Amino acid sequence: MSGIAVFYGGTREMAKSSLSLLGHRGSRTTVLETGQKIGMGAVVSRAFDSKMSIFEGDGEYVVFDGFLRNHPDTAWPEKIMKLYKESGRGFLKELDGSFAFAIYTDKETLIARDPLGLKPLYYGYINGYIVCTSEMKALAPFCNEVKIFPPGHYYSSLVGFERYSSLEDLLTEEPVMRNEYEATELLRTSLGEAIENRISSINSDPIVFLSGGLDSSCIAAVASSLNGSLRTFTVGSGDGKDPKFAREVSEYLGTDHSEYTYDFKEMLRTLPEVIYHLESFDPPLVRSAIPNYIVAKMAAEEGSSFVFMGEGADELFAGYEYMKELPSSESIDEESLRITRNGYRSGFQRNDRMSLAFGIEFDVPFMDPSVVNLAFSIPVDWKIHGPEKTEKWILRKAFESELPKSVVWRKKSKFSVGSGSSHLMKEYAEEKISDSEFETERREKGIRSKEELLYYRIFDDLFPSGCAAKTVYRS
């Protein structure tokens, strides 16, 4: 809340320098006066008080990024230290939230990341000591190699890396659903409780990035009913369909709606900024990050500090077209688990980087453990349903009386497609990069398309250290 740096065996100046590269994630930076051989600090979001990011005791320190939903109305870093003293590392299994944090005492340094990887964390080593930061760019200048800190793991200065939880560990119960109607009731209730818990944890009215698709519209419907009023934001290019559907949802729910139309020149102008913050050159991720970045910028300019997003529903409810061609229900479930498990390297990374590029905190209610557990308990044939193989059918049924029919039964399109940006960059790359250039880069660097090469060149200029590209997930 919204960025941390931990230089175990390092110095305060190292942490200060690293945090200067994370300044976009918050409104103020604090470097702790530990007086020890460790430099640590945090960039604090304007959405939260500094006590929600930092704890300083007598030789004991915590830096924290995230939310603890099972400990509301609490200074989370102080609570973490208390739980650690009471239960040791075992307290990690009891946390419900999205987080990355570090504890320092004279006996142990403990660093941990949440089971789904909703909050980012990277690590490397300097002189044999571990160092961690919230973004790759804040670590690469100091380390020869940077790696992604694995979700559901902790690092202890006493025992090294250990796994303490995983996605599968969150699937602890099988809710009783005797029919489709009971499933829709449970789904509405579970998502409603997830959003209500989040609203109670923040100091500002939430907003929703409303694409006009099903997922963000469901979030908007619930948040609007709970909060009484709601701000929604959407963006699109001239040929995008999203703004029309988003307006329809906004009018139906009565939200305070803002809309912005961008053109291809603006996309090109912002592309280096998008890649810098995204820390990726993966074409689908970059493509979808462009509208995400533009809508976050618009929201920040209007003073927003916290946003809900609809990310995760496609993974949980079999929303991708290719999943319809998988041979069995078991294979669809396995694929849903795989892509949910990998969300921290794709969609969640985009959510985090684009919103935090402007200091806006985000949350994804579909990734609440109760919703995740429920979703994986729902039979596959209620997700991909009927002779037409309607994707996310059970989610549509759950909200068909809460949203316009045209939106509920709208066929899925990716954010970049709906906003109108999907084909423009690909066509531009085809024009700008010759076949011979591409063939050379393809052989030397394993580049798979001209569009990827366009993004890679920008990425390589921004992050010239060889270790940076190794952190990029390629879908």
C-alpha positions as a Python dict, from the first residue, in 0.01 Angstrom:
ca = {
    (1, 'M'): (0, 0, 0),
    (2, 'S'): (148, 28, -221),
    (3, 'G'): (507, -82, -258),
    (4, 'I'): (785, -225, -43),
    (5, 'A'): (1162, -269, -60),
    (6, 'V'): (1363, -500, 166),
    (7, 'F'): (1742, -517, 146),
    (8, 'Y'): (1845, -786, 393),
    (9, 'G'): (2217, -745, 448),
    (10, 'G'): (2189, -412, 266),
    (11, 'T'): (2167, -50, 367),
    (12, 'R'): (1910, 219, 422),
    (13, 'E'): (2047, 405, 119),
    (14, 'M'): (1988, 102, -103),
    (15, 'A'): (1627, 82, 11),
    (16, 'K'): (1580, 456, -40),
    (17, 'S'): (1719, 437, -393),
    (18, 'S'): (1502, 138, -477),
    (19, 'L'): (1187, 300, -340),
    (20, 'S'): (1251, 608, -553),
    (21, 'L'): (1172, 385, -851),
    (22, 'L'): (837, 292, -694),
    (23, 'G'): (722, 647, -625),
    (24, 'H'): (430, 616, -868),
    (25, 'R'): (271, 352, -643),
    (26, 'G'): (186, 600, -367),
    (27, 'S'): (192, 955, -243),
    (28, 'R'): (471, 933, 17),
    (29, 'T'): (777, 720, 89),
    (30, 'T'): (910, 608, 427),
    (31, 'V'): (1248, 441, 481),
    (32, 'L'): (1276, 289, 827),
    (33, 'E'): (1557, 385, 1067),
    (34, 'T'): (1637, 28, 1164),
    (35, 'G'): (1995, 83, 1276),
    (36, 'Q'): (2057, -274, 1162),
    (37, 'K'): (2213, -441, 861),
    (38, 'I'): (1887, -421, 674),
    (39, 'G'): (1732, -147, 466),
    (40, 'M'): (1355, -152, 436),
    (41, 'G'): (1073, 88, 363),
    (42, 'A'): (745, 141, 184),
    (43, 'V'): (566, 368, -59),
    (44, 'V'): (232, 452, 100),
    (45, 'S'): (-89, 484, -100),
    (46, 'R'): (-304, 793, -63),
    (47, 'A'): (-597, 556, -5),
    (48, 'F'): (-457, 444, 331),
    (49, 'D'): (-287, 580, 641),
    (50, 'S'): (86, 508, 684),
    (51, 'K'): (11, 285, 986),
    (52, 'M'): (-144, 43, 735),
    (53, 'S'): (196, 1, 565),
    (54, 'I'): (461, 33, 835),
    (55, 'F'): (526, -84, 1189),
    (56, 'E'): (826, 28, 1395),
    (57, 'G'): (881, -128, 1737),
    (58, 'D'): (1182, -177, 1960),
    (59, 'G'): (1417, -344, 1712),
    (60, 'E'): (1116, -493, 1529),
    (61, 'Y'): (989, -374, 1192),
    (62, 'V'): (723, -459, 934),
    (63, 'V'): (666, -322, 584),
    (64, 'F'): (338, -427, 426),
    (65, 'D'): (155, -401, 95),
    (66, 'G'): (-200, -531, 71),
    (67, 'F'): (-523, -597, 261),
    (68, 'L'): (-614, -831, 544),
    (69, 'R'): (-986, -888, 521),
    (70, 'N'): (-1010, -1105, 832),
    (71, 'H'): (-857, -824, 1040),
    (72, 'P'): (-1061, -513, 950),
    (73, 'D'): (-1019, -181, 1129),
    (74, 'T'): (-666, -282, 1230),
    (75, 'A'): (-321, -142, 1164),
    (76, 'W'): (-219, -443, 957),
    (77, 'P'): (162, -430, 1001),
    (78, 'E'): (124, -411, 1378),
    (79, 'K'): (-127, -698, 1366),
    (80, 'I'): (115, -907, 1161),
    (81, 'M'): (390, -858, 1418),
    (82, 'K'): (151, -956, 1698),
    (83, 'L'): (40, -1272, 1514),
    (84, 'Y'): (400, -1361, 1435),
    (85, 'K'): (498, -1336, 1801),
    (86, 'E'): (202, -1551, 1904),
    (87, 'S'): (225, -1827, 1641),
    (88, 'G'): (554, -1797, 1456),
    (89, 'R'): (539, -1859, 1081),
    (90, 'G'): (222, -2064, 1125),
    (91, 'F'): (12, -1747, 1132),
    (92, 'L'): (55, -1714, 754),
    (93, 'K'): (-199, -1990, 692),
    (94, 'E'): (-461, -1791, 883),
    (95, 'L'): (-434, -1471, 677),
    (96, 'D'): (-717, -1383, 440),
    (97, 'G'): (-618, -1116, 193),
    (98, 'S'): (-382, -1003, -77),
    (99, 'F'): (-40, -913, 56),
    (100, 'A'): (337, -896, 32),
    (101, 'F'): (527, -807, 348),
    (102, 'A'): (849, -840, 542),
    (103, 'I'): (912, -878, 913),
    (104, 'Y'): (1248, -803, 1071),
    (105, 'T'): (1349, -897, 1426),
    (106, 'D'): (1688, -966, 1580),
    (107, 'K'): (1615, -1340, 1541),
    (108, 'E'): (1467, -1366, 1192),
    (109, 'T'): (1379, -1187, 871),
    (110, 'L'): (1054, -1323, 724),
    (111, 'I'): (918, -1226, 382),
    (112, 'A'): (588, -1360, 244),
    (113, 'R'): (345, -1331, -47),
    (114, 'D'): (-27, -1421, -65),
    (115, 'P'): (-134, -1759, -212),
    (116, 'L'): (-275, -1619, -538),
    (117, 'G'): (-3, -1362, -597),
    (118, 'L'): (-245, -1069, -610),
    (119, 'K'): (23, -842, -468),
    (120, 'P'): (354, -837, -657),
    (121, 'L'): (697, -925, -523),
    (122, 'Y'): (1037, -988, -682),
    (123, 'Y'): (1360, -1107, -529),
    (124, 'G'): (1732, -1135, -596),
    (125, 'Y'): (2056, -1160, -400),
    (126, 'I'): (2336, -920, -313),
    (127, 'N'): (2646, -1079, -158),
    (128, 'G'): (2441, -1384, -67),
    (129, 'Y'): (2164, -1188, 107),
    (130, 'I'): (1808, -1173, -24),
    (131, 'V'): (1657, -846, -146),
    (132, 'C'): (1292, -792, -242),
    (133, 'T'): (1087, -519, -407),
    (134, 'S'): (732, -481, -535),
    (135, 'E'): (836, -426, -896),
    (136, 'M'): (1117, -563, -1108),
    (137, 'K'): (1238, -215, -1207),
    (138, 'A'): (1325, -136, -845),
    (139, 'L'): (1546, -444, -812),
    (140, 'A'): (1716, -494, -1150),
    (141, 'P'): (1968, -209, -1098),
    (142, 'F'): (2104, -386, -790),
    (143, 'C'): (2104, -756, -886),
    (144, 'N'): (2255, -974, -1154),
    (145, 'E'): (1941, -1187, -1153),
    (146, 'V'): (1581, -1105, -1061),
    (147, 'K'): (1312, -1367, -1003),
    (148, 'I'): (941, -1361, -921),
    (149, 'F'): (878, -1436, -554),
    (150, 'P'): (645, -1739, -573),
    (151, 'P'): (288, -1695, -441),
    (152, 'G'): (200, -1887, -128),
    (153, 'H'): (564, -1895, -15),
    (154, 'Y'): (770, -1733, 254),
    (155, 'Y'): (1141, -1674, 286),
    (156, 'S'): (1299, -1707, 628),
    (157, 'S'): (1655, -1605, 701),
    (158, 'L'): (1669, -1921, 914),
    (159, 'V'): (1534, -2185, 674),
    (160, 'G'): (1516, -2025, 328),
    (161, 'F'): (1211, -2062, 100),
    (162, 'E'): (911, -2268, 206),
    (163, 'R'): (561, -2307, 61),
    (164, 'Y'): (286, -2244, 314),
    (165, 'S'): (-26, -2233, 90),
    (166, 'S'): (-152, -2267, -267),
    (167, 'L'): (-464, -2225, -477),
    (168, 'E'): (-559, -2585, -405),
    (169, 'D'): (-535, -2518, -31),
    (170, 'L'): (-808, -2254, -67),
    (171, 'L'): (-1050, -2515, -201),
    (172, 'T'): (-1141, -2643, 142),
    (173, 'E'): (-1519, -2691, 129),
    (174, 'E'): (-1781, -2817, -112),
    (175, 'P'): (-2087, -2591, -80),
    (176, 'V'): (-2417, -2776, -110),
    (177, 'M'): (-2589, -2692, -440),
    (178, 'R'): (-2878, -2920, -524),
    (179, 'N'): (-2970, -2730, -838),
    (180, 'E'): (-2877, -2436, -1058),
    (181, 'Y'): (-3101, -2196, -866),
    (182, 'E'): (-2918, -2265, -539),
    (183, 'A'): (-2587, -2215, -719),
    (184, 'T'): (-2693, -1870, -841),
    (185, 'E'): (-2810, -1774, -491),
    (186, 'L'): (-2479, -1881, -339),
    (187, 'L'): (-2286, -1698, -608),
    (188, 'R'): (-2468, -1368, -555),
    (189, 'T'): (-2430, -1398, -178),
    (190, 'S'): (-2062, -1489, -191),
    (191, 'L'): (-1967, -1209, -431),
    (192, 'G'): (-2180, -964, -232),
    (193, 'E'): (-2002, -1049, 94),
    (194, 'A'): (-1663, -1025, -76),
    (195, 'I'): (-1735, -675, -205),
    (196, 'E'): (-1895, -560, 121),
    (197, 'N'): (-1584, -668, 315),
    (198, 'R'): (-1364, -470, 79),
    (199, 'I'): (-1576, -157, 93),
    (200, 'S'): (-1555, -160, 472),
    (201, 'S'): (-1173, -179, 455),
    (202, 'I'): (-1110, 137, 255),
    (203, 'N'): (-1127, 505, 342),
    (204, 'S'): (-1288, 621, 19),
    (205, 'D'): (-1582, 542, -203),
    (206, 'P'): (-1491, 266, -447),
    (207, 'I'): (-1502, 300, -823),
    (208, 'V'): (-1534, 34, -1091),
    (209, 'F'): (-1351, 16, -1420),
    (210, 'L'): (-1656, -75, -1623),
    (211, 'S'): (-1578, -237, -1957),
    (212, 'G'): (-1939, -309, -2040),
    (213, 'G'): (-1866, -681, -2030),
    (214, 'L'): (-2027, -925, -1791),
    (215, 'D'): (-1756, -945, -1524),
    (216, 'S'): (-1707, -578, -1441),
    (217, 'S'): (-2083, -522, -1477),
    (218, 'C'): (-2151, -783, -1206),
    (219, 'I'): (-1903, -606, -976),
    (220, 'A'): (-2068, -271, -1050),
    (221, 'A'): (-2415, -408, -981),
    (222, 'V'): (-2316, -541, -638),
    (223, 'A'): (-2104, -239, -539),
    (224, 'S'): (-2378, 2, -643),
    (225, 'S'): (-2639, -179, -435),
    (226, 'L'): (-2411, -186, -130),
    (227, 'N'): (-2261, 160, -148),
    (228, 'G'): (-2567, 356, -255),
    (229, 'S'): (-2365, 550, -509),
    (230, 'L'): (-2087, 444, -740),
    (231, 'R'): (-1849, 599, -990),
    (232, 'T'): (-1772, 405, -1306),
    (233, 'F'): (-1510, 467, -1575),
    (234, 'T'): (-1472, 331, -1924),
    (235, 'V'): (-1253, 399, -2226),
    (236, 'G'): (-1246, 294, -2588),
    (237, 'S'): (-1129, 384, -2934),
    (238, 'G'): (-1357, 490, -3216),
    (239, 'D'): (-1449, 136, -3326),
    (240, 'G'): (-1475, -19, -2979),
    (241, 'K'): (-1806, -161, -2855),
    (242, 'D'): (-1731, -132, -2482),
    (243, 'P'): (-1840, 229, -2424),
    (244, 'K'): (-2191, 165, -2559),
    (245, 'F'): (-2249, -131, -2329),
    (246, 'A'): (-2086, 45, -2034),
    (247, 'R'): (-2323, 340, -2080),
    (248, 'E'): (-2615, 99, -2082),
    (249, 'V'): (-2501, -58, -1753),
    (250, 'S'): (-2439, 282, -1596),
    (251, 'E'): (-2784, 408, -1687),
    (252, 'Y'): (-2943, 88, -1558),
    (253, 'L'): (-2759, 108, -1223),
    (254, 'G'): (-2762, 487, -1192),
    (255, 'T'): (-2386, 525, -1156),
    (256, 'D'): (-2187, 846, -1193),
    (257, 'H'): (-2023, 754, -1521),
    (258, 'S'): (-1717, 893, -1699),
    (259, 'E'): (-1612, 795, -2049),
    (260, 'Y'): (-1306, 871, -2263),
    (261, 'T'): (-1229, 802, -2628),
    (262, 'Y'): (-869, 766, -2741),
    (263, 'D'): (-715, 735, -3086),
    (264, 'F'): (-424, 540, -3228),
    (265, 'K'): (-183, 832, -3187),
    (266, 'E'): (-249, 832, -2814),
    (267, 'M'): (-196, 456, -2802),
    (268, 'L'): (145, 495, -2966),
    (269, 'R'): (234, 787, -2741),
    (270, 'T'): (155, 595, -2425),
    (271, 'L'): (303, 262, -2536),
    (272, 'P'): (649, 315, -2378),
    (273, 'E'): (486, 422, -2050),
    (274, 'V'): (260, 116, -2057),
    (275, 'I'): (552, -122, -2114),
    (276, 'Y'): (762, 53, -1847),
    (277, 'H'): (494, 9, -1584),
    (278, 'L'): (370, -330, -1706),
    (279, 'E'): (721, -479, -1716),
    (280, 'S'): (626, -710, -2002),
    (281, 'F'): (643, -743, -2379),
    (282, 'D'): (387, -1025, -2405),
    (283, 'P'): (151, -910, -2687),
    (284, 'P'): (-188, -1005, -2535),
    (285, 'L'): (-89, -850, -2202),
    (286, 'V'): (44, -528, -2355),
    (287, 'R'): (-258, -502, -2583),
    (288, 'S'): (-503, -520, -2294),
    (289, 'A'): (-287, -299, -2073),
    (290, 'I'): (-318, 1, -2306),
    (291, 'P'): (-688, 74, -2234),
    (292, 'N'): (-628, -28, -1872),
    (293, 'Y'): (-355, 237, -1842),
    (294, 'I'): (-566, 505, -2007),
    (295, 'V'): (-869, 441, -1785),
    (296, 'A'): (-648, 442, -1473),
    (297, 'K'): (-499, 775, -1577),
    (298, 'M'): (-846, 919, -1629),
    (299, 'A'): (-962, 796, -1288),
    (300, 'A'): (-654, 935, -1115),
    (301, 'E'): (-704, 1276, -1274),
    (302, 'E'): (-1051, 1280, -1122),
    (303, 'G'): (-916, 1203, -775),
    (304, 'S'): (-993, 831, -746),
    (305, 'S'): (-782, 623, -510),
    (306, 'F'): (-939, 275, -504),
    (307, 'V'): (-1090, 64, -783),
    (308, 'F'): (-1267, -268, -824),
    (309, 'M'): (-1196, -477, -1133),
    (310, 'G'): (-1368, -783, -1279),
    (311, 'E'): (-1049, -986, -1334),
    (312, 'G'): (-1068, -1355, -1253),
    (313, 'A'): (-1419, -1448, -1361),
    (314, 'D'): (-1306, -1594, -1694),
    (315, 'E'): (-1065, -1823, -1513),
    (316, 'L'): (-1320, -1933, -1254),
    (317, 'F'): (-1623, -1974, -1480),
    (318, 'A'): (-1465, -2103, -1804),
    (319, 'G'): (-1505, -1779, -1994),
    (320, 'Y'): (-1247, -1835, -2268),
    (321, 'E'): (-1360, -1953, -2610),
    (322, 'Y'): (-1087, -2217, -2645),
    (323, 'M'): (-1207, -2393, -2332),
    (324, 'K'): (-1522, -2504, -2517),
    (325, 'E'): (-1303, -2728, -2735),
    (326, 'L'): (-1141, -2914, -2446),
    (327, 'P'): (-1233, -3282, -2442),
    (328, 'S'): (-1389, -3324, -2097),
    (329, 'S'): (-1517, -3154, -1784),
    (330, 'E'): (-1205, -3272, -1603),
    (331, 'S'): (-978, -3105, -1858),
    (332, 'I'): (-1177, -2781, -1833),
    (333, 'D'): (-1142, -2786, -1454),
    (334, 'E'): (-769, -2854, -1485),
    (335, 'E'): (-730, -2567, -1730),
    (336, 'S'): (-925, -2334, -1502),
    (337, 'L'): (-692, -2423, -1217),
    (338, 'R'): (-386, -2370, -1437),
    (339, 'I'): (-480, -2025, -1562),
    (340, 'T'): (-600, -1913, -1219),
    (341, 'R'): (-270, -2032, -1075),
    (342, 'N'): (-84, -1831, -1342),
    (343, 'G'): (-292, -1516, -1300),
    (344, 'Y'): (-15, -1347, -1102),
    (345, 'R'): (202, -1347, -1414),
    (346, 'S'): (-65, -1215, -1649),
    (347, 'G'): (-397, -1046, -1565),
    (348, 'F'): (-322, -967, -1202),
    (349, 'Q'): (12, -818, -1303),
    (350, 'R'): (-166, -593, -1555),
    (351, 'N'): (-424, -489, -1294),
    (352, 'D'): (-157, -403, -1042),
    (353, 'R'): (85, -218, -1268),
    (354, 'M'): (-167, -12, -1462),
    (355, 'S'): (-363, 109, -1159),
    (356, 'L'): (-57, 161, -939),
    (357, 'A'): (115, 353, -1220),
    (358, 'F'): (-110, 631, -1090),
    (359, 'G'): (-118, 535, -723),
    (360, 'I'): (-467, 382, -743),
    (361, 'E'): (-519, 77, -523),
    (362, 'F'): (-718, -207, -678),
    (363, 'D'): (-893, -523, -574),
    (364, 'V'): (-1050, -813, -762),
    (365, 'P'): (-1349, -949, -566),
    (366, 'F'): (-1382, -1259, -784),
    (367, 'M'): (-1054, -1374, -629),
    (368, 'D'): (-1194, -1374, -276),
    (369, 'P'): (-1125, -1722, -133),
    (370, 'S'): (-1497, -1785, -73),
    (371, 'V'): (-1580, -1702, -436),
    (372, 'V'): (-1288, -1909, -565),
    (373, 'N'): (-1390, -2206, -352),
    (374, 'L'): (-1751, -2180, -467),
    (375, 'A'): (-1657, -2145, -833),
    (376, 'F'): (-1450, -2463, -833),
    (377, 'S'): (-1737, -2647, -667),
    (378, 'I'): (-1981, -2560, -947),
    (379, 'P'): (-2020, -2832, -1213),
    (380, 'V'): (-1854, -2751, -1545),
    (381, 'D'): (-2177, -2799, -1740),
    (382, 'W'): (-2326, -2506, -1548),
    (383, 'K'): (-2033, -2293, -1664),
    (384, 'I'): (-2024, -2397, -2031),
    (385, 'H'): (-2391, -2475, -2078),
    (386, 'G'): (-2634, -2605, -2333),
    (387, 'P'): (-2607, -2692, -2702),
    (388, 'E'): (-2468, -2346, -2778),
    (389, 'K'): (-2198, -2389, -2513),
    (390, 'T'): (-2268, -2056, -2349),
    (391, 'E'): (-1961, -1958, -2148),
    (392, 'K'): (-1998, -1834, -1787),
    (393, 'W'): (-2362, -1941, -1800),
    (394, 'I'): (-2407, -1972, -1423),
    (395, 'L'): (-2266, -1623, -1364),
    (396, 'R'): (-2501, -1484, -1629),
    (397, 'K'): (-2798, -1657, -1465),
    (398, 'A'): (-2697, -1524, -1123),
    (399, 'F'): (-2712, -1163, -1245),
    (400, 'E'): (-2972, -1171, -1521),
    (401, 'S'): (-3219, -976, -1307),
    (402, 'E'): (-2953, -728, -1188),
    (403, 'L'): (-2829, -606, -1527),
    (404, 'P'): (-2958, -530, -1878),
    (405, 'K'): (-3028, -845, -2078),
    (406, 'S'): (-2808, -724, -2364),
    (407, 'V'): (-2508, -711, -2129),
    (408, 'V'): (-2579, -1032, -1938),
    (409, 'W'): (-2595, -1237, -2256),
    (410, 'R'): (-2330, -1044, -2447),
    (411, 'K'): (-2066, -1270, -2601),
    (412, 'K'): (-1729, -1231, -2433),
    (413, 'S'): (-1460, -1016, -2593),
    (414, 'K'): (-1118, -935, -2453),
    (415, 'F'): (-1071, -588, -2304),
    (416, 'S'): (-848, -487, -2594),
    (417, 'V'): (-1109, -612, -2845),
    (418, 'G'): (-1406, -448, -2680),
    (419, 'S'): (-1223, -120, -2633),
    (420, 'G'): (-1115, -127, -2997),
    (421, 'S'): (-737, -154, -2962),
    (422, 'S'): (-673, -519, -3043),
    (423, 'H'): (-585, -505, -3411),
    (424, 'L'): (-423, -162, -3436),
    (425, 'M'): (-86, -245, -3283),
    (426, 'K'): (-55, -568, -3478),
    (427, 'E'): (-116, -385, -3806),
    (428, 'Y'): (130, -111, -3709),
    (429, 'A'): (402, -365, -3629),
    (430, 'E'): (349, -538, -3963),
    (431, 'E'): (408, -206, -4140),
    (432, 'K'): (707, -89, -3934),
    (433, 'I'): (912, -411, -3909),
    (434, 'S'): (1046, -580, -4219),
    (435, 'D'): (1039, -954, -4273),
    (436, 'S'): (1420, -971, -4265),
    (437, 'E'): (1438, -780, -3934),
    (438, 'F'): (1185, -1012, -3780),
    (439, 'E'): (1358, -1324, -3907),
    (440, 'T'): (1688, -1214, -3750),
    (441, 'E'): (1529, -1132, -3413),
    (442, 'R'): (1324, -1449, -3421),
    (443, 'R'): (1637, -1662, -3453),
    (444, 'E'): (1845, -1466, -3202),
    (445, 'K'): (1590, -1398, -2928),
    (446, 'G'): (1302, -1637, -2989),
    (447, 'I'): (1062, -1354, -3077),
    (448, 'R'): (736, -1500, -3205),
    (449, 'S'): (570, -1213, -3397),
    (450, 'K'): (637, -866, -3529),
    (451, 'E'): (404, -725, -3266),
    (452, 'E'): (608, -892, -2993),
    (453, 'L'): (927, -755, -3146),
    (454, 'L'): (778, -404, -3142),
    (455, 'Y'): (715, -435, -2767),
    (456, 'Y'): (1041, -618, -2696),
    (457, 'R'): (1251, -338, -2844),
    (458, 'I'): (1085, -84, -2615),
    (459, 'F'): (1119, -318, -2316),
    (460, 'D'): (1488, -379, -2388),
    (461, 'D'): (1557, -5, -2408),
    (462, 'L'): (1380, 52, -2077),
    (463, 'F'): (1530, -249, -1898),
    (464, 'P'): (1869, -323, -2058),
    (465, 'S'): (1986, -566, -1790),
    (466, 'G'): (1970, -923, -1912),
    (467, 'C'): (1779, -1039, -1606),
    (468, 'A'): (1471, -826, -1680),
    (469, 'A'): (1341, -1022, -1979),
    (470, 'K'): (1361, -1347, -1783),
    (471, 'T'): (1079, -1229, -1555),
    (472, 'V'): (834, -1191, -1847),
    (473, 'Y'): (557, -1449, -1881),
    (474, 'R'): (475, -1526, -2244),
    (475, 'S'): (125, -1653, -2304),
}
